[in-house]
Amino acid sequence: MTSPGELVSGRYRIIRPLSAGGMSHVWLASDEAGGSLIAPLVVVKQCTVPEGLAPHQRDLVRRWALPEAEAAARVNHPNLIRTFEVLPDDDGPWIVMEYLPSRSLQDIVDESGALPVARVAEIGLAVLAALKAAGRAGLLHLDVKPGNVLITDDDRVVLTDFGPAVTAEGVAVLSNAGVVLGSPKYIAPERLFDRVSTERSDLWSLGATLYHAVEGRPPYLRSSTTEILRALADSLPDPPRRAGPLTPVLTGLLRRDPAARLTASQVQSQLRRAAQPSRSAARSRRRVPALAAACTVLVTLAAVAASAQGDPRSGTPQAVAPLVATSPTPATLPAEYTWWNDPNGFRVALPRGWKAVPGPDRTVAFTDPRGGPTLQVSRWPKRQGDVVSALLAEEQKIQLEAYRRLRIEAQSTPPGAVWEYTFLTGGEVAMRGLRRVIGIGDQTYLLEWRIDRARWVAGLPHLNVILTSFTGSGS
């Protein structure tokens, strides 16, 4: 274990620790190179492998840490932390960075509360510029969060601490091995649930960071990491209350479907407008000097995500749960939906243009003629009783190819249970399904939703409206 007074690479003398976490240990150090002095003080960070990973995952993280750190070090921009050098080490590479007397955006909000809209817009423009610089180099950041945004003593905004994988190849290798690293409150849903990371994923994290800055709290404020992941899986971010002209930017960045998010150019133009009213006033508020860590460490989601998947044949709750919300009424039904009143005794809101196909035994299927998800509604033939046990019995008879259970668990609002799973169709198309048993009065219904696994996140808004609008003859 490194301690004060030690020399790193025969050059950087450790002064004191700055931070430590699952992915790194960070120290303040002095550069003792004499004539080739980089700077009087530097930050040195040793990358480490997080706990909770399988041996092969640990080997991958260790193998890719050095080349990914070297790739990130090559990006040079005023709004990105400057990396002086990357030093190989058997225990994990050392990254030598500039030391900036500063406070993190997280610290500022914790100490002073939510920031003014114009100031948050300015911070957003600076972070966006840093992300665009990384993008031009073919890199992702993948850990944008308030703790990684530094506000220096001279009021400069600097994004620090790239994620452990930043190149397309590195991200793909770790994702394919099931390694997803990030901060639960700010990670894009497609990264966690679909193992997809793109520039749009960084934009989601930018939106979550700006939300925190202007609202004084993250977009998903829950009591535990598990609850945060559940909310991230199924619900929209909590509506902003203080954002004012920033609201369209936040909602545009925090769209579940990456393809529907605002582009970087759209974000830039909207942030510029929001920053205009009081640029000079915002800049006049000087930051109190303080020594702080120039880097913060990642919170690994690998162990959380792995445990959230559960045993394929266990009833372990997952990080995904249907959103419980107020059922839409005719006055509040979104414009793109319409009511379907079925002769079999139920009512549900469906996307406009969907077609109904009656089936045997009072079953009806609903489909989008353009392709996409399908919904099937039928009467549940069993008594309400122990619905979970009934679903477990049904599972024993399932014949879906490559079936894997995600969860089977009771639900309280409305009463019933949920069964979620993945499978293959045609031997190659990965699908995801959800069966929801809903008890209404003396009747019980089964709703089954199926969708291409890659489109699961994008389809959640439809699923939410369907589940919360469903009523039956027993209501």
N, C-alpha and C positions, 0 to 999 in steps of 0.2 A: 504494500500500500504506500503510495507516494505521500510524503509529509513535508512541511515547511523546511527549507534549507537544502533540499535535494536538487540536483541538476538533472534536467531532462535533455537528452541528446548532447550532453556536455556543454550546454549553452544557456538554457533557460532555468533560472533558479526560482524554485517555488517560494512564494511569499505567504500565501494563505489560500484556503479553499474558498471558492465562490458558490458552487452548487454541486449536488450529486444526485443521481437518479438511476433509473433502470438502464439507460442507454449511454451514459457518460459520467465522467467526473471532471469538474472544471476548476481551474486554479488561476489566481493572479500570479504572474511571474515577472522577473526582471530579465532583460536581455543582456548577457554578459559577454557579447562577442567582440567587444572592443571597437576597432575601426570600422567593422561592417555592421554596426548596430542598426537593427531594424527600428526599434522604438525603445524608450526607457522601460516602459511597462507593456506587457502583452498578456493576452489570455491564452492559456494552453488547455486543451480539452482532450482527454483520452476517451476514445469510443470503446464501449464495452457491449457485451452481448446481454440482452435482457433475460431475466428469469422467466420460466414458464414455457420455454420453447423445447420442442423435441430435439434430440441430438442432431438429426440431419438439418433441422432448421437453424440451429446454432452454428453449425458448420457453414451454412450458406451465408448467414449474416456476417460471420467472421471473414469469409473469403471475399465478400463484396464490399466490405467496409472501406478498404484502402482505395480501390479504383473509383468508388462513388465519391469519396471525400476529395480525391484529386480532381475529379470532374467539376465538383462544386467550387473548388478553389480557383478554377480558371475564369470564373465570371467576375467581372469588375464593373461596379456601378456605385454611384454615390449613396444610393439607398439600400445597398447590400453590405453586410459586414465584410471587411477585407480580410482575406486569408493570406498569410505570408508564406507558409509552407505546410506540407503534410509529411509527417515522419513515420515510417513503418516501425512497428513494434509487435512482438509476438503476442502480447496481451491486448492488442488493438491499437490502431494508428493514433498518433498525436496530431492534433490540428492546432496550429499556431495562428492566432487572430489578433487584430488590433484591439486595444483596450479603449473603450469609450466611457468616460464618466457619464452615467446616464441612469435613467429609471425605465423599467419596462412599462408598457401600456397597462399591463395587468396591475402593477404596483400603483400606478397613478389612479386608476379607477378604484382600486381597493381603498386608497387613502383619501381621495377627494371626491369620489362619486362619478356619476355619468358626466361626459364632456359635452360641450356645446356642439350643435350640428355642424357648423362651419368648420370647427377644429377637427372633428371626426372626418369630414370630407377631405380636408387637407392631408390628414394621416392616410386616408384611403388612397389618395392619388399617389403618395410616395410609395406605399406598399405595392400598389398596382405597377408603378414604374419598375420596381425591383423584380416583380414577377415577370414582366414583359422582357426585361433584360435576361433573366434566366431562360425564358422561352426562346429567345433568339439564339441562345447557346444550345438549344435542344434539351433543356433540363426542366424538371419540375421541382417545386420546393417541398410540398407534401407535409409541412408542419406549420402552416400559418396559424398563429394564435396570438392573443394579447401578450403572453409571456415572451414571445419571440419578436416583438416589435419594440425597439428601443427608442426613447426620446432623449437625445443627448442634452448636455448642459447648454449647448448653443442652439437648441431647438431643432436639430436635424432628426429626421425619422429614418431609422435603419432597421431593415429586416435581417435577422440573424438565424443561425442554427438550421440549416437544411436538414431534411429528413435523411435517414440512413441510405435510402435508395433514391437517386435523382435522374438517372438516365432511363431511357425506355427499356433497355435490356435489363438493367438492374431491377427496375420496378417489376418487370414481367417475371423474372426468375423468382423473386421473393413472393410475389402474389401467387404464382403457380404452386409454390410450396406451402401456401396457407399462412404466410407471414404478413400480417397487416399491422403497421405501426403508425400511431398517430394519437391525437388527444381526443377523447370521446366527445367533448363538448363542441369541437370544431371540425371534426372529420366529416368529409362528404359521404352520404349514405352509400353511393355506388362503390366506394372503396371498401367499405366494410362488408356489404352484403353481396356484391357482385364481383369483388376483386378487380375493379376497373379503376385506373387512375389516369386522368388526363389534365390538360390545362383547366378544364371546367371544374375539376375537383379542387384545384387551388383557389378558383374564384368562389366556390361555396365557402371555403375556409376564410377567405377574405370577408365575405358577407357576414359570417358568424362572428368574426373579430370586430367588424365595425358595429354590428348589432350590440355586442358587449360594451363597446366604448360609448355608444350613445344612449343605451338603455341602462347601463350599470350592472348588467347580468347577461349570461349567455342565452341564446335563443331557446335552449332546452334546459330549464332549471328544474332538476329533479333531485331526489334525496340520495340516490346511489348511482353508480356506474351502470348497473343493470337496468335501472329505470330510464336512464338517459338513452341507452341503446334501444330499449323498447320504444321510446318516443321517437327516436330517430328512424326506426323501422317503419312506423305506421302513421305518425301524426305530423302535421305541419308545425313549423316553429310558432311559438307563442306570438301573437300579434304585437308589433312594437307600439309603444305608447308615447315615447318622447321624440321619435325620429323625425317627425315633420316632413320636410322636403327630401329627407333621406329614405323615407318609407318605400318609394318605388324601387330604389336601388337595392335595398335589403330584400324585399320580396322577389325581385328579379334575380338576385344572386342565390337565394335560398329555395329555388325551385327544385323539386325532387328529380325531375328529368334533366340530366345534364344538357341535352340538346335544346331544352327550352330556357336555359339560363341566359342572362344577358352576356353579350360578348365583352371582351376587354375594352373595345372602342366605345361601346354603349355605356359601360360603367364609367369610363373616363369622362365622357361628355356630361353625364348626369352628376358626377362628383364635382366637376368644375362649376356647374351651375349652383350646386348646394354650398360650395365653398365661397362663392362670391360675396355674400352679404357682409361678412365681417372678417375678411382675411387679416387686415392689419390688427384688429382688436384681438383676434385669436393668437396672433404671433406675439403680441405684447405681453402675454402671460408667461413669464419666464419660469422655467422649471427649477426647483430647489436642487442644488448639486447633491449628489449622493453616489457613493460607490455601490455598484450593483453587478451582478453577474452579466457578462456579455453574452452568455449563452444560457439557455435553459434546456432541460432535458425532456425527452419524449416520454409519454406514458404509453407503454406497450398495450396494444389491444389484442395481441396474439393469444394470450392466455384467456382473456375474457371472451374473445370470439370463439376460441376452441371450446370453452366450457359452455358457451351459449348454444353451440350446435347440438350438444347433448348426445347421449348414446343412442344409436339408431333404433334401439328397442327399449328405451327407457322413457319415463314420463317427465324427464327433466325440463323445466320451463326454459324457453328460448328467449333470445333478445328481440323477439318480434311478437307483438300482440295487437289484435284489432283495436283500433282507436275507439274509445268510448266518448261519444259526443251527443249533443242534443239532436234529436231526429229532425231533418228538414221538414218544414211545413210548406204548403203551396206558396206562401208569401216569401219564403226564404230559399226555395229551391234554386240552385244555380241555373243561369239562363241556358246552359248547354245540356240540361237534363229535362226529361219529361216523365210524367207519371204513367206507370203501367198498372191497370186494374185487371187482375186476372180472374177469369170465371171460377177458378179453383179456390178462390177465397183469400188471396193475398194482394198486397199493393207494394210497389217498389219504384224508386226513381232510377231511371236508366239514361245513359247518354242518348241524345237524339240521333235517330237513324239506325239504332240497333233493331234487329229483327227477332221475332219470337217464333220458335219452332216447337209446336206441341209434340209430346211424346207419350208413351204408354204410362198407365197408372198415375194419371194426373201430373205428369212431369212436364216441365216446359224449359227449353233451352233458349238463351238469348245470346246473339252473336253480333259482332260488328261486320257488316258486309265487306269492309275494307281489310278484314283480317285483324288478328290481335287476340285479346282475352275472350273467354267464354264464361257464361254464368248459367248454371242449371239449378232450378228450384223444384223441390218435391216435398211431399208430406213425409215426415219421419215416422215410420211405422211402429216404432217402439214407444213405450211410455216414457215420460220425461225421466223419472227415477235417476239412476246412476248412469248418466249419459257417457261419462268418460269410460266406464267399463264396457258399455255397448260399443263405443268406437274402438277400443282395444280389441274387442272380439272381431269387429269388422276388419281390422288391420290384418288379422291372421289369414284372411281370405283374399287379400289384395293381390293382384297379378300384374301390376305395373312394372315395366322394365326398369331395372336399376333403382327400384324404389328405396327411398331413405326418409325415415321419419325425422322431422324437425321438432315437432312437439305434439302432444295431445294433453289438453288441460281444461279444467272447468272455467267457465266464464260467468260472471255475475250480472252484467248489464249489457244486453238482456240475458236472462238466465239460459244456460245451455253449456256448450263446450265448443272447442276449436281443435281442429286436426290439420296440421300443416306438414307438407312433405315435398320432396323433389322426385323426379323420375325422368325417363327418356321416352321420346316418341320416335318411331322410325329408326331406332338404334343410334341416333346422333343428335337430335334436338333436345336440349336440356330444358325441362319444364318445371314449373313450381305450382303447387296446388294448395288450396285452402278450403276445408269443409267446415262450415259453421252451423251448428245445431242451435236453433232458436226456439225457445218455448214462449208462446203467447197465449195466455188464458188456458183453455183446455186443448189447444192444438200445438203441435211441434213441427217445425219445418227444417229442411236441410238445404242449405245454399252451398253450392260447390263452384269455386272460382279457379280457373286454370289459365296460365299465361306463360309465354316464353320467359325462362328464368332471367335472361338479360334485360327484359322489360318489366321485371317485377316492381322496381322502385317507381318507374314512370307510371305504372298502372295503379299505384296505391290511392291516388285521389279518387279514381272511379270506385275502387273497392270500398273506400270509406263512405262515400255517399250511398252506395248500395246497402251496406250493412246498417247504417244509421237511419235509413229511410224505410227499411222493410217493416211492414205491419201485416198482420193476418186477421182472419175472421174472428179469432179469439180475443182480439184487442178491444 
